[in-house]
Amino acid sequence: MAQPASTPEAPWPVRELNAKVKGWIQRLGWLWVEGQLTQINAKPSWKLSYLTLRDTETEKSVQLTCPTNLLQSSPSPLRDGDRVVVHGKPAFYEGRGSFSLWVTEIRHVGVGELLARIEMLRQQLAAEGLFAPARKKPLPYLPNRVGLITGRGSAAERDVLSVARDRWPAVDFRVINTAVQGANAVPEVVEALQTLDDDPTVDVIIIARGGGSVEDLLPFSEETLQRAVAAARTPVVSAIGHEPDNPVLDNVADLRAATPTDAAKRVVPDVAEERAFLGEARGRMAAALRGWVARERQGLASIRSRPVLADPMTPITRRREELDRGLARIRRDIQYLLQQETARVSALRAQVSALGPSATLARGYSVVQVVPRDGSEPSVVTSIDHAPPGSQLRIRVADGSITAAGMSTTPAD
């Protein structure tokens, strides 16, 4: 039968609330819980010891209570940062209203088991495409500012800064120091990553840590960090441990560096090498330019040596000679035509002269014209009817003309 809810008129007393909460919690029964130990508070004289079990990826924890002899009987000493699996039963203490996990067994998570879990996560993220080369962002050639996430005062920080500044003295860094192992590592690194990713002046981010055991490097294989790196807009370089180490971050990051020193070399160019490259490039360009000028000069010399350029007046002189020859041919042809036409005109003139009246008159013939009395033009007499007696006549002979008068006319027989 359901119990009545509390009301302002009938509120629950604290004892009843705690009793109900205790009843609900006890229903969970015995559980196996995994996490990372921290704040171990135990003394040999104490009957009970108190520990804190933190989540490996988020800022969440639970208090543990266990018999002190349980810690003393552990095969290996328990230390802060150990990855463990505990067997316990949730407990709620009504007197002080606090929650704790009553623990009866604590087991270290073995290296083999950790490696197997890392490999499973690696396969899962690879199947989701987080390792795909197509999603890798290229690093800038010369970053204006480099973001660095690493432990405070660590050798990794010193290596990255010193190597980068040796290679390019003007390089600028924004360093955020975080925990690089233990329960706080993942949340602190994720927060630092988001801070640097939101900074528009940061062009590339390096996550660096020196080498260590599998347990020490475990935060860099946690899923929360991998997804944060995959979601970052800024290129991320993984510089975790040394060459044999291979946390999952190496696969998700845009670039994997074998060491923090290698990361500095991959991110920051060497000013000496760049100057040498520029000098070599200038030399190649100068040689190419000199070669081009030499080839062009050779081409100009070859063109200049041609006859047309050796004496520019030659084409004009040749054309003038051709014109002179053409004019001579034209004059010769015209003279020939004129001679032919002149001879032809002379022949025609001779023919006309032979057939004309002058030649006839020269042979003794004459032309008789009657002169009209009205003063009109004379006309040739071709019939006796044209010159009746008394007509005034003009007789034209070879050397002149004779004026006469007609006396009579006689018809021809």
C-alpha atoms as a printed R data frame, in Angstrom:
    type eleno elety resid chain resno      x      y        z
1   ATOM     1    CA   MET     A     1  0.000  0.000    0.000
2   ATOM     2    CA   ALA     A     2  1.457  3.375   -1.051
3   ATOM     3    CA   GLN     A     3  2.411  5.675    1.768
4   ATOM     4    CA   PRO     A     4  0.876  9.142    1.785
5   ATOM     5    CA   ALA     A     5  3.130 11.932    0.466
6   ATOM     6    CA   SER     A     6  4.258 14.609    2.828
7   ATOM     7    CA   THR     A     7  2.317 17.886    2.877
8   ATOM     8    CA   PRO     A     8  2.802 21.244    4.555
9   ATOM     9    CA   GLU     A     9  0.208 20.144    7.091
10  ATOM    10    CA   ALA     A    10  1.802 16.721    7.589
11  ATOM    11    CA   PRO     A    11  5.524 17.012    6.881
12  ATOM    12    CA   TRP     A    12  7.991 14.191    7.410
13  ATOM    13    CA   PRO     A    13 10.337 14.457   10.366
14  ATOM    14    CA   VAL     A    14 14.045 14.097    9.601
15  ATOM    15    CA   ARG     A    15 14.166 10.637   11.127
16  ATOM    16    CA   GLU     A    16 11.438  9.449    8.794
17  ATOM    17    CA   LEU     A    17 13.144 10.977    5.755
18  ATOM    18    CA   ASN     A    18 16.464  9.351    6.637
19  ATOM    19    CA   ALA     A    19 14.759  6.043    7.280
20  ATOM    20    CA   LYS     A    20 13.049  6.127    3.882
21  ATOM    21    CA   VAL     A    21 16.290  7.134    2.111
22  ATOM    22    CA   LYS     A    22 18.124  4.307    3.855
23  ATOM    23    CA   GLY     A    23 15.489  1.859    2.729
24  ATOM    24    CA   TRP     A    24 15.703  2.995   -0.878
25  ATOM    25    CA   ILE     A    25 19.508  2.827   -0.915
26  ATOM    26    CA   GLN     A    26 19.642 -0.604    0.656
27  ATOM    27    CA   ARG     A    27 17.563 -1.946   -2.218
28  ATOM    28    CA   LEU     A    28 20.612 -1.543   -4.523
29  ATOM    29    CA   GLY     A    29 22.299 -4.475   -2.853
30  ATOM    30    CA   TRP     A    30 25.913 -5.452   -3.381
31  ATOM    31    CA   LEU     A    31 27.734 -3.802   -6.335
32  ATOM    32    CA   TRP     A    32 31.041 -3.849   -8.143
33  ATOM    33    CA   VAL     A    33 32.294 -0.286   -8.800
34  ATOM    34    CA   GLU     A    34 35.408  0.839  -10.702
35  ATOM    35    CA   GLY     A    35 37.295  4.069  -10.132
36  ATOM    36    CA   GLN     A    36 40.507  5.693   -8.943
37  ATOM    37    CA   LEU     A    37 41.526  5.880   -5.296
38  ATOM    38    CA   THR     A    38 42.315  9.190   -3.653
39  ATOM    39    CA   GLN     A    39 42.381 10.649   -0.157
40  ATOM    40    CA   ILE     A    40 43.189  7.380    1.630
41  ATOM    41    CA   ASN     A    41 42.633  8.055    5.320
42  ATOM    42    CA   ALA     A    42 43.750  5.034    7.338
43  ATOM    43    CA   LYS     A    43 45.725  4.296   10.499
44  ATOM    44    CA   PRO     A    44 46.718  0.917   11.926
45  ATOM    45    CA   SER     A    45 45.000  1.744   15.218
46  ATOM    46    CA   TRP     A    46 41.700  2.493   13.518
47  ATOM    47    CA   LYS     A    47 39.052 -0.132   13.118
48  ATOM    48    CA   LEU     A    48 37.665  1.478    9.967
49  ATOM    49    CA   SER     A    49 39.404  3.335    7.157
50  ATOM    50    CA   TYR     A    50 37.958  5.936    4.854
51  ATOM    51    CA   LEU     A    51 38.779  6.409    1.169
52  ATOM    52    CA   THR     A    52 37.446  8.342   -1.812
53  ATOM    53    CA   LEU     A    53 36.748  6.626   -5.122
54  ATOM    54    CA   ARG     A    54 36.725  9.054   -8.059
55  ATOM    55    CA   ASP     A    55 35.412  8.606  -11.548
56  ATOM    56    CA   THR     A    56 38.271  8.466  -14.059
57  ATOM    57    CA   GLU     A    57 36.716 10.911  -16.519
58  ATOM    58    CA   THR     A    58 34.508 13.353  -14.595
59  ATOM    59    CA   GLU     A    59 34.565 15.241  -11.321
60  ATOM    60    CA   LYS     A    60 32.411 12.721   -9.470
61  ATOM    61    CA   SER     A    61 33.329 10.658   -6.416
62  ATOM    62    CA   VAL     A    62 31.914  8.444   -3.684
63  ATOM    63    CA   GLN     A    63 33.091  7.872   -0.129
64  ATOM    64    CA   LEU     A    64 34.277  4.354    0.803
65  ATOM    65    CA   THR     A    65 34.271  2.817    4.254
66  ATOM    66    CA   CYS     A    66 36.087 -0.439    4.867
67  ATOM    67    CA   PRO     A    67 37.757 -2.357    7.704
68  ATOM    68    CA   THR     A    68 41.365 -1.288    8.190
69  ATOM    69    CA   ASN     A    69 42.539 -4.909    8.090
70  ATOM    70    CA   LEU     A    70 41.194 -5.081    4.520
71  ATOM    71    CA   LEU     A    71 43.803 -2.532    3.464
72  ATOM    72    CA   GLN     A    72 46.518 -4.282    5.461
73  ATOM    73    CA   SER     A    73 45.766 -7.625    3.867
74  ATOM    74    CA   SER     A    74 45.934 -6.271    0.286
75  ATOM    75    CA   PRO     A    75 48.637 -8.052   -1.807
76  ATOM    76    CA   SER     A    76 50.109 -4.652   -2.777
77  ATOM    77    CA   PRO     A    77 49.809 -1.340   -0.911
78  ATOM    78    CA   LEU     A    78 46.983  0.913   -2.015
79  ATOM    79    CA   ARG     A    79 48.074  4.400   -3.066
80  ATOM    80    CA   ASP     A    80 46.424  7.539   -4.348
81  ATOM    81    CA   GLY     A    81 45.788  7.244   -8.073
82  ATOM    82    CA   ASP     A    82 45.448  3.435   -8.116
83  ATOM    83    CA   ARG     A    83 42.827  2.106  -10.509
84  ATOM    84    CA   VAL     A    84 40.687 -0.368   -8.539
85  ATOM    85    CA   VAL     A    85 37.453 -2.329   -8.560
86  ATOM    86    CA   VAL     A    86 35.639 -2.500   -5.213
87  ATOM    87    CA   HIS     A    87 32.861 -4.763   -4.003
88  ATOM    88    CA   GLY     A    88 30.515 -3.051   -1.627
89  ATOM    89    CA   LYS     A    89 27.027 -2.209   -0.539
90  ATOM    90    CA   PRO     A    90 25.613  1.333   -0.520
91  ATOM    91    CA   ALA     A    91 24.980  2.495    3.040
92  ATOM    92    CA   PHE     A    92 23.162  5.484    4.409
93  ATOM    93    CA   TYR     A    93 23.808  6.528    7.977
94  ATOM    94    CA   GLU     A    94 20.601  7.865    9.455
95  ATOM    95    CA   GLY     A    95 22.246  9.591   12.386
96  ATOM    96    CA   ARG     A    96 24.273 12.078   10.295
97  ATOM    97    CA   GLY     A    97 22.434 11.692    6.999
98  ATOM    98    CA   SER     A    98 25.563 10.711    5.018
99  ATOM    99    CA   PHE     A    99 26.085  8.257    2.189
100 ATOM   100    CA   SER     A   100 28.950  5.824    1.859
101 ATOM   101    CA   LEU     A   101 29.833  2.600    0.130
102 ATOM   102    CA   TRP     A   102 30.604 -0.174    2.614
103 ATOM   103    CA   VAL     A   103 33.462 -2.096    0.981
104 ATOM   104    CA   THR     A   104 34.453 -5.681    1.684
105 ATOM   105    CA   GLU     A   105 36.878 -6.276   -1.213
106 ATOM   106    CA   ILE     A   106 39.305 -4.099   -3.195
107 ATOM   107    CA   ARG     A   107 41.086 -5.337   -6.337
108 ATOM   108    CA   HIS     A   108 43.728 -3.603   -8.388
109 ATOM   109    CA   VAL     A   109 42.866 -3.373  -12.073
110 ATOM   110    CA   GLY     A   110 45.670 -5.283  -13.798
111 ATOM   111    CA   VAL     A   111 47.791 -3.912  -16.635
112 ATOM   112    CA   GLY     A   112 46.506 -6.583  -19.001
113 ATOM   113    CA   GLU     A   113 42.927 -5.668  -18.252
114 ATOM   114    CA   LEU     A   114 43.679 -1.955  -18.722
115 ATOM   115    CA   LEU     A   115 45.346 -2.623  -22.062
116 ATOM   116    CA   ALA     A   116 42.394 -4.724  -23.190
117 ATOM   117    CA   ARG     A   117 39.974 -1.921  -22.304
118 ATOM   118    CA   ILE     A   118 42.161  0.615  -24.116
119 ATOM   119    CA   GLU     A   119 42.201 -1.595  -27.203
120 ATOM   120    CA   MET     A   120 38.417 -1.984  -27.102
121 ATOM   121    CA   LEU     A   121 38.017  1.789  -26.933
122 ATOM   122    CA   ARG     A   122 40.516  2.190  -29.768
123 ATOM   123    CA   GLN     A   123 38.500 -0.149  -31.976
124 ATOM   124    CA   GLN     A   124 35.237  1.589  -31.080
125 ATOM   125    CA   LEU     A   125 36.550  5.062  -31.933
126 ATOM   126    CA   ALA     A   126 38.152  3.775  -35.129
127 ATOM   127    CA   ALA     A   127 34.793  2.335  -36.196
128 ATOM   128    CA   GLU     A   128 33.216  5.754  -35.575
129 ATOM   129    CA   GLY     A   129 35.767  7.371  -37.922
130 ATOM   130    CA   LEU     A   130 37.627  9.393  -35.302
131 ATOM   131    CA   PHE     A   131 40.957  8.088  -36.616
132 ATOM   132    CA   ALA     A   132 40.200  8.803  -40.286
133 ATOM   133    CA   PRO     A   133 42.957 10.787  -42.068
134 ATOM   134    CA   ALA     A   134 40.287 12.890  -43.809
135 ATOM   135    CA   ARG     A   135 39.290 14.545  -40.523
136 ATOM   136    CA   LYS     A   136 42.869 15.389  -39.535
137 ATOM   137    CA   LYS     A   137 43.449 19.148  -39.569
138 ATOM   138    CA   PRO     A   138 46.748 20.403  -41.022
139 ATOM   139    CA   LEU     A   139 49.144 22.270  -38.753
140 ATOM   140    CA   PRO     A   140 49.933 25.920  -39.571
141 ATOM   141    CA   TYR     A   141 53.301 26.524  -41.215
142 ATOM   142    CA   LEU     A   142 54.249 29.186  -38.658
143 ATOM   143    CA   PRO     A   143 51.842 29.466  -35.706
144 ATOM   144    CA   ASN     A   144 51.309 32.884  -34.136
145 ATOM   145    CA   ARG     A   145 50.687 31.293  -30.742
146 ATOM   146    CA   VAL     A   146 51.064 27.714  -29.524
147 ATOM   147    CA   GLY     A   147 48.837 26.349  -26.767
148 ATOM   148    CA   LEU     A   148 50.556 23.912  -24.399
149 ATOM   149    CA   ILE     A   149 48.778 21.644  -21.901
150 ATOM   150    CA   THR     A   150 51.181 19.880  -19.545
151 ATOM   151    CA   GLY     A   151 52.100 19.324  -15.921
152 ATOM   152    CA   ARG     A   152 53.383 22.232  -13.852
153 ATOM   153    CA   GLY     A   153 57.189 22.415  -13.806
154 ATOM   154    CA   SER     A   154 57.437 19.167  -15.764
155 ATOM   155    CA   ALA     A   155 60.311 18.095  -17.968
156 ATOM   156    CA   ALA     A   156 57.850 17.959  -20.870
157 ATOM   157    CA   GLU     A   157 57.087 21.681  -20.436
158 ATOM   158    CA   ARG     A   158 60.778 22.591  -20.275
159 ATOM   159    CA   ASP     A   159 61.584 20.481  -23.338
160 ATOM   160    CA   VAL     A   160 58.813 21.940  -25.480
161 ATOM   161    CA   LEU     A   161 59.527 25.559  -24.550
162 ATOM   162    CA   SER     A   162 63.316 25.345  -24.823
163 ATOM   163    CA   VAL     A   163 63.368 23.430  -28.119
164 ATOM   164    CA   ALA     A   164 60.692 25.635  -29.687
165 ATOM   165    CA   ARG     A   165 62.442 28.873  -28.689
166 ATOM   166    CA   ASP     A   166 65.797 27.553  -29.876
167 ATOM   167    CA   ARG     A   167 64.232 26.872  -33.254
168 ATOM   168    CA   TRP     A   168 62.215 30.100  -33.470
169 ATOM   169    CA   PRO     A   169 63.012 32.664  -30.733
170 ATOM   170    CA   ALA     A   170 59.904 34.760  -31.462
171 ATOM   171    CA   VAL     A   171 57.453 31.890  -30.886
172 ATOM   172    CA   ASP     A   172 54.650 32.697  -28.414
173 ATOM   173    CA   PHE     A   173 53.151 30.141  -26.019
174 ATOM   174    CA   ARG     A   174 50.037 30.032  -23.876
175 ATOM   175    CA   VAL     A   175 50.700 27.372  -21.255
176 ATOM   176    CA   ILE     A   176 48.014 25.825  -19.063
177 ATOM   177    CA   ASN     A   177 49.290 23.506  -16.346
178 ATOM   178    CA   THR     A   178 47.064 20.580  -15.394
179 ATOM   179    CA   ALA     A   179 47.287 17.250  -13.649
180 ATOM   180    CA   VAL     A   180 48.690 14.696  -16.090
181 ATOM   181    CA   GLN     A   181 47.873 11.606  -14.063
182 ATOM   182    CA   GLY     A   182 45.374 10.641  -11.450
183 ATOM   183    CA   ALA     A   183 41.660 11.232  -11.112
184 ATOM   184    CA   ASN     A   184 41.835 14.980  -11.891
185 ATOM   185    CA   ALA     A   185 43.844 14.632  -15.107
186 ATOM   186    CA   VAL     A   186 41.001 14.065  -17.577
187 ATOM   187    CA   PRO     A   187 38.653 16.866  -16.425
188 ATOM   188    CA   GLU     A   188 41.510 19.361  -16.102
189 ATOM   189    CA   VAL     A   189 42.967 18.538  -19.503
190 ATOM   190    CA   VAL     A   190 39.529 18.717  -21.139
191 ATOM   191    CA   GLU     A   191 38.852 22.096  -19.537
192 ATOM   192    CA   ALA     A   192 42.258 23.424  -20.633
193 ATOM   193    CA   LEU     A   193 41.648 22.107  -24.166
194 ATOM   194    CA   GLN     A   194 38.323 23.908  -24.391
195 ATOM   195    CA   THR     A   195 39.904 27.128  -23.084
196 ATOM   196    CA   LEU     A   196 42.663 27.077  -25.686
197 ATOM   197    CA   ASP     A   197 40.282 26.018  -28.456
198 ATOM   198    CA   ASP     A   198 38.116 29.072  -27.690
199 ATOM   199    CA   ASP     A   199 41.139 31.391  -27.882
200 ATOM   200    CA   PRO     A   200 41.292 32.776  -31.469
201 ATOM   201    CA   THR     A   201 45.000 33.634  -31.092
202 ATOM   202    CA   VAL     A   202 45.995 29.975  -30.548
203 ATOM   203    CA   ASP     A   203 46.777 28.241  -33.845
204 ATOM   204    CA   VAL     A   204 47.807 24.802  -32.562
205 ATOM   205    CA   ILE     A   205 47.552 22.932  -29.234
206 ATOM   206    CA   ILE     A   206 50.136 20.501  -27.813
207 ATOM   207    CA   ILE     A   207 49.152 18.034  -25.088
208 ATOM   208    CA   ALA     A   208 52.449 16.882  -23.568
209 ATOM   209    CA   ARG     A   209 53.535 14.499  -20.842
210 ATOM   210    CA   GLY     A   210 56.699 12.545  -20.182
211 ATOM   211    CA   GLY     A   211 56.818  8.775  -20.184
212 ATOM   212    CA   GLY     A   212 55.328  6.607  -17.489
213 ATOM   213    CA   SER     A   213 53.612  3.365  -16.734
214 ATOM   214    CA   VAL     A   214 50.373  2.249  -18.315
215 ATOM   215    CA   GLU     A   215 48.513  3.426  -15.232
216 ATOM   216    CA   ASP     A   216 50.216  6.836  -15.372
217 ATOM   217    CA   LEU     A   217 49.271  7.351  -19.008
218 ATOM   218    CA   LEU     A   218 45.749  5.995  -18.593
219 ATOM   219    CA   PRO     A   219 44.031  9.442  -18.556
220 ATOM   220    CA   PHE     A   220 45.181  9.974  -22.148
221 ATOM   221    CA   SER     A   221 43.242  6.900  -23.231
222 ATOM   222    CA   GLU     A   222 39.966  7.899  -21.563
223 ATOM   223    CA   GLU     A   223 36.982  8.313  -23.883
224 ATOM   224    CA   THR     A   224 35.969 11.757  -22.609
225 ATOM   225    CA   LEU     A   225 39.312 13.258  -23.614
226 ATOM   226    CA   GLN     A   226 39.258 11.584  -27.035
227 ATOM   227    CA   ARG     A   227 35.873 13.041  -27.908
228 ATOM   228    CA   ALA     A   228 36.919 16.483  -26.691
229 ATOM   229    CA   VAL     A   229 40.002 16.376  -28.932
230 ATOM   230    CA   ALA     A   230 37.927 15.169  -31.897
231 ATOM   231    CA   ALA     A   231 35.489 18.063  -31.384
232 ATOM   232    CA   ALA     A   232 38.226 20.730  -31.158
233 ATOM   233    CA   ARG     A   233 38.436 23.221  -34.024
234 ATOM   234    CA   THR     A   234 42.133 23.890  -33.424
235 ATOM   235    CA   PRO     A   235 44.721 21.279  -34.562
236 ATOM   236    CA   VAL     A   236 45.858 19.133  -31.633
237 ATOM   237    CA   VAL     A   237 49.272 17.456  -31.296
238 ATOM   238    CA   SER     A   238 49.680 14.460  -29.003
239 ATOM   239    CA   ALA     A   239 53.070 14.349  -27.279
240 ATOM   240    CA   ILE     A   240 52.533 11.718  -24.601
241 ATOM   241    CA   GLY     A   241 55.404  9.645  -23.268
242 ATOM   242    CA   HIS     A   242 58.143  8.192  -25.411
243 ATOM   243    CA   GLU     A   243 58.264  6.091  -28.557
244 ATOM   244    CA   PRO     A   244 56.929  2.800  -27.085
245 ATOM   245    CA   ASP     A   245 53.940  4.560  -25.482
246 ATOM   246    CA   ASN     A   246 50.787  4.679  -27.560
247 ATOM   247    CA   PRO     A   247 47.731  6.072  -25.761
248 ATOM   248    CA   VAL     A   248 44.497  6.431  -27.710
249 ATOM   249    CA   LEU     A   249 45.108 10.184  -27.885
250 ATOM   250    CA   ASP     A   250 47.848  9.499  -30.442
251 ATOM   251    CA   ASN     A   251 45.234  8.118  -32.826
252 ATOM   252    CA   VAL     A   252 42.614 10.834  -32.337
253 ATOM   253    CA   ALA     A   253 44.958 13.836  -32.398
254 ATOM   254    CA   ASP     A   254 45.671 15.581  -35.693
255 ATOM   255    CA   LEU     A   255 49.376 14.767  -35.309
256 ATOM   256    CA   ARG     A   256 51.258 12.303  -33.128
257 ATOM   257    CA   ALA     A   257 54.698 13.310  -31.873
258 ATOM   258    CA   ALA     A   258 56.974 10.649  -30.436
259 ATOM   259    CA   THR     A   259 58.097 12.909  -27.551
260 ATOM   260    CA   PRO     A   260 57.477 16.450  -26.304
261 ATOM   261    CA   THR     A   261 60.736 17.462  -27.954
262 ATOM   262    CA   ASP     A   262 59.538 15.988  -31.229
263 ATOM   263    CA   ALA     A   263 56.280 17.918  -30.867
264 ATOM   264    CA   ALA     A   264 58.175 21.210  -30.606
265 ATOM   265    CA   LYS     A   265 60.132 20.325  -33.748
266 ATOM   266    CA   ARG     A   266 56.988 19.362  -35.661
267 ATOM   267    CA   VAL     A   267 55.043 22.489  -34.664
268 ATOM   268    CA   VAL     A   268 57.702 25.227  -34.818
269 ATOM   269    CA   PRO     A   269 59.946 25.544  -37.897
270 ATOM   270    CA   ASP     A   270 63.712 25.952  -37.494
271 ATOM   271    CA   VAL     A   271 64.672 29.549  -38.253
272 ATOM   272    CA   ALA     A   272 68.189 28.488  -39.289
273 ATOM   273    CA   GLU     A   273 66.827 25.919  -41.725
274 ATOM   274    CA   GLU     A   274 64.296 28.410  -43.068
275 ATOM   275    CA   ARG     A   275 67.006 31.008  -43.610
276 ATOM   276    CA   ALA     A   276 69.170 28.421  -45.335
277 ATOM   277    CA   PHE     A   277 66.193 27.435  -47.462
278 ATOM   278    CA   LEU     A   278 65.552 31.078  -48.351
279 ATOM   279    CA   GLY     A   279 69.222 31.524  -49.248
280 ATOM   280    CA   GLU     A   280 69.128 28.414  -51.408
281 ATOM   281    CA   ALA     A   281 65.889 29.572  -53.025
282 ATOM   282    CA   ARG     A   282 67.398 32.991  -53.739
283 ATOM   283    CA   GLY     A   283 70.435 31.287  -55.268
284 ATOM   284    CA   ARG     A   284 68.256 29.098  -57.483
285 ATOM   285    CA   MET     A   285 66.152 32.081  -58.554
286 ATOM   286    CA   ALA     A   286 69.264 34.157  -59.298
287 ATOM   287    CA   ALA     A   287 70.778 31.293  -61.315
288 ATOM   288    CA   ALA     A   288 67.528 30.825  -63.187
289 ATOM   289    CA   LEU     A   289 67.346 34.570  -63.925
290 ATOM   290    CA   ARG     A   290 70.945 34.683  -65.095
291 ATOM   291    CA   GLY     A   291 70.334 31.680  -67.311
292 ATOM   292    CA   TRP     A   292 67.230 33.315  -68.769
293 ATOM   293    CA   VAL     A   293 69.118 36.557  -69.464
294 ATOM   294    CA   ALA     A   294 71.958 34.614  -71.108
295 ATOM   295    CA   ARG     A   295 69.528 32.722  -73.334
296 ATOM   296    CA   GLU     A   296 67.736 35.921  -74.308
297 ATOM   297    CA   ARG     A   297 71.041 37.617  -75.106
298 ATOM   298    CA   GLN     A   298 72.078 34.665  -77.222
299 ATOM   299    CA   GLY     A   299 68.752 34.811  -79.032
300 ATOM   300    CA   LEU     A   300 69.136 38.540  -79.656
301 ATOM   301    CA   ALA     A   301 72.678 38.026  -80.930
302 ATOM   302    CA   SER     A   302 71.441 35.311  -83.272
303 ATOM   303    CA   ILE     A   303 68.680 37.569  -84.577
304 ATOM   304    CA   ARG     A   304 71.075 40.520  -84.886
305 ATOM   305    CA   SER     A   305 73.493 38.431  -86.951
306 ATOM   306    CA   ARG     A   306 70.881 37.746  -89.620
307 ATOM   307    CA   PRO     A   307 71.365 39.731  -92.894
308 ATOM   308    CA   VAL     A   308 68.085 41.551  -92.555
309 ATOM   309    CA   LEU     A   309 69.244 43.102  -89.276
310 ATOM   310    CA   ALA     A   310 72.941 43.364  -90.198
311 ATOM   311    CA   ASP     A   311 71.942 45.869  -93.001
312 ATOM   312    CA   PRO     A   312 68.342 47.082  -92.504
313 ATOM   313    CA   MET     A   313 68.494 48.961  -95.888
314 ATOM   314    CA   THR     A   314 68.998 45.703  -97.821
315 ATOM   315    CA   PRO     A   315 65.264 44.911  -98.156
316 ATOM   316    CA   ILE     A   316 64.571 48.492  -99.250
317 ATOM   317    CA   THR     A   317 67.443 48.423 -101.752
318 ATOM   318    CA   ARG     A   318 66.201 45.103 -103.141
319 ATOM   319    CA   ARG     A   319 62.684 46.424 -103.494
320 ATOM   320    CA   ARG     A   320 63.990 49.597 -105.159
321 ATOM   321    CA   GLU     A   321 65.951 47.541 -107.686
322 ATOM   322    CA   GLU     A   322 62.866 45.459 -108.362
323 ATOM   323    CA   LEU     A   323 60.883 48.677 -108.930
324 ATOM   324    CA   ASP     A   324 63.561 50.037 -111.291
325 ATOM   325    CA   ARG     A   325 63.566 46.807 -113.263
326 ATOM   326    CA   GLY     A   326 59.787 46.913 -113.392
327 ATOM   327    CA   LEU     A   327 59.782 50.515 -114.616
328 ATOM   328    CA   ALA     A   328 62.373 49.688 -117.269
329 ATOM   329    CA   ARG     A   329 60.243 46.788 -118.488
330 ATOM   330    CA   ILE     A   330 57.164 49.001 -118.556
331 ATOM   331    CA   ARG     A   331 59.008 51.754 -120.497
332 ATOM   332    CA   ARG     A   332 60.377 49.211 -122.965
333 ATOM   333    CA   ASP     A   333 56.945 47.728 -123.505
334 ATOM   334    CA   ILE     A   334 55.362 51.146 -123.924
335 ATOM   335    CA   GLN     A   335 58.026 52.245 -126.422
336 ATOM   336    CA   TYR     A   336 57.536 49.059 -128.377
337 ATOM   337    CA   LEU     A   337 53.780 49.624 -128.442
338 ATOM   338    CA   LEU     A   338 54.297 53.256 -129.475
339 ATOM   339    CA   GLN     A   339 56.606 52.252 -132.314
340 ATOM   340    CA   GLN     A   340 54.135 49.673 -133.509
341 ATOM   341    CA   GLU     A   341 51.243 52.121 -133.350
342 ATOM   342    CA   THR     A   342 53.308 54.873 -135.006
343 ATOM   343    CA   ALA     A   343 54.179 52.602 -137.889
344 ATOM   344    CA   ARG     A   344 50.585 51.561 -138.172
345 ATOM   345    CA   VAL     A   345 49.402 55.205 -138.205
346 ATOM   346    CA   SER     A   346 52.019 56.050 -140.846
347 ATOM   347    CA   ALA     A   347 50.792 53.202 -142.981
348 ATOM   348    CA   LEU     A   348 47.206 54.280 -142.566
349 ATOM   349    CA   ARG     A   349 48.167 57.868 -143.304
350 ATOM   350    CA   ALA     A   350 49.878 56.751 -146.508
351 ATOM   351    CA   GLN     A   351 46.812 54.790 -147.470
352 ATOM   352    CA   VAL     A   352 44.558 57.757 -146.756
353 ATOM   353    CA   SER     A   353 46.856 60.064 -148.728
354 ATOM   354    CA   ALA     A   354 46.871 57.712 -151.671
355 ATOM   355    CA   LEU     A   355 43.120 57.500 -151.682
356 ATOM   356    CA   GLY     A   356 42.392 61.164 -150.784
357 ATOM   357    CA   PRO     A   357 41.641 64.114 -153.179
358 ATOM   358    CA   SER     A   358 45.080 65.688 -152.873
359 ATOM   359    CA   ALA     A   359 46.773 62.760 -154.523
360 ATOM   360    CA   THR     A   360 44.123 62.727 -157.245
361 ATOM   361    CA   LEU     A   361 44.590 66.420 -157.856
362 ATOM   362    CA   ALA     A   362 48.330 65.919 -158.042
363 ATOM   363    CA   ARG     A   363 47.823 63.536 -160.911
364 ATOM   364    CA   GLY     A   364 46.078 66.277 -163.016
365 ATOM   365    CA   TYR     A   365 42.551 65.959 -161.846
366 ATOM   366    CA   SER     A   366 40.511 68.906 -160.478
367 ATOM   367    CA   VAL     A   367 37.404 69.454 -158.377
368 ATOM   368    CA   VAL     A   368 34.693 71.811 -159.700
369 ATOM   369    CA   GLN     A   369 32.425 73.542 -157.223
370 ATOM   370    CA   VAL     A   370 29.519 75.809 -157.944
371 ATOM   371    CA   VAL     A   371 29.378 78.944 -155.813
372 ATOM   372    CA   PRO     A   372 25.786 79.836 -154.948
373 ATOM   373    CA   ARG     A   373 24.792 83.440 -155.335
374 ATOM   374    CA   ASP     A   374 23.234 83.539 -151.863
375 ATOM   375    CA   GLY     A   375 26.643 83.155 -150.243
376 ATOM   376    CA   SER     A   376 26.074 79.628 -148.939
377 ATOM   377    CA   GLU     A   377 28.764 76.965 -148.974
378 ATOM   378    CA   PRO     A   378 29.957 75.826 -152.459
379 ATOM   379    CA   SER     A   379 29.007 72.332 -153.565
380 ATOM   380    CA   VAL     A   380 30.821 69.875 -155.825
381 ATOM   381    CA   VAL     A   381 29.509 69.679 -159.356
382 ATOM   382    CA   THR     A   382 28.769 66.101 -160.215
383 ATOM   383    CA   SER     A   383 26.224 66.783 -163.030
384 ATOM   384    CA   ILE     A   384 25.686 69.404 -165.716
385 ATOM   385    CA   ASP     A   385 22.452 70.172 -164.023
386 ATOM   386    CA   HIS     A   386 24.404 71.480 -160.978
387 ATOM   387    CA   ALA     A   387 26.093 74.240 -163.119
388 ATOM   388    CA   PRO     A   388 23.822 75.759 -165.687
389 ATOM   389    CA   PRO     A   389 25.314 78.386 -168.026
390 ATOM   390    CA   GLY     A   390 26.228 81.558 -166.191
391 ATOM   391    CA   SER     A   391 27.023 79.766 -162.940
392 ATOM   392    CA   GLN     A   392 30.069 80.939 -160.980
393 ATOM   393    CA   LEU     A   393 32.484 78.095 -160.620
394 ATOM   394    CA   ARG     A   394 35.570 77.469 -158.448
395 ATOM   395    CA   ILE     A   395 37.981 74.939 -159.885
396 ATOM   396    CA   ARG     A   396 40.381 73.375 -157.323
397 ATOM   397    CA   VAL     A   397 43.630 72.000 -158.699
398 ATOM   398    CA   ALA     A   398 46.713 70.628 -156.955
399 ATOM   399    CA   ASP     A   399 48.356 73.961 -156.278
400 ATOM   400    CA   GLY     A   400 45.303 76.226 -155.828
401 ATOM   401    CA   SER     A   401 41.896 77.153 -157.199
402 ATOM   402    CA   ILE     A   402 40.537 78.934 -160.313
403 ATOM   403    CA   THR     A   403 37.361 81.058 -160.434
404 ATOM   404    CA   ALA     A   404 35.422 80.732 -163.724
405 ATOM   405    CA   ALA     A   405 31.960 81.119 -165.169
406 ATOM   406    CA   GLY     A   406 30.033 78.428 -166.979
407 ATOM   407    CA   MET     A   407 29.443 79.264 -170.643
408 ATOM   408    CA   SER     A   408 27.402 76.265 -171.744
409 ATOM   409    CA   THR     A   409 26.715 72.632 -170.870
410 ATOM   410    CA   THR     A   410 26.996 69.599 -173.113
411 ATOM   411    CA   PRO     A   411 25.496 66.283 -172.112
412 ATOM   412    CA   ALA     A   412 27.661 63.221 -172.394
413 ATOM   413    CA   ASP     A   413 27.164 60.953 -175.413
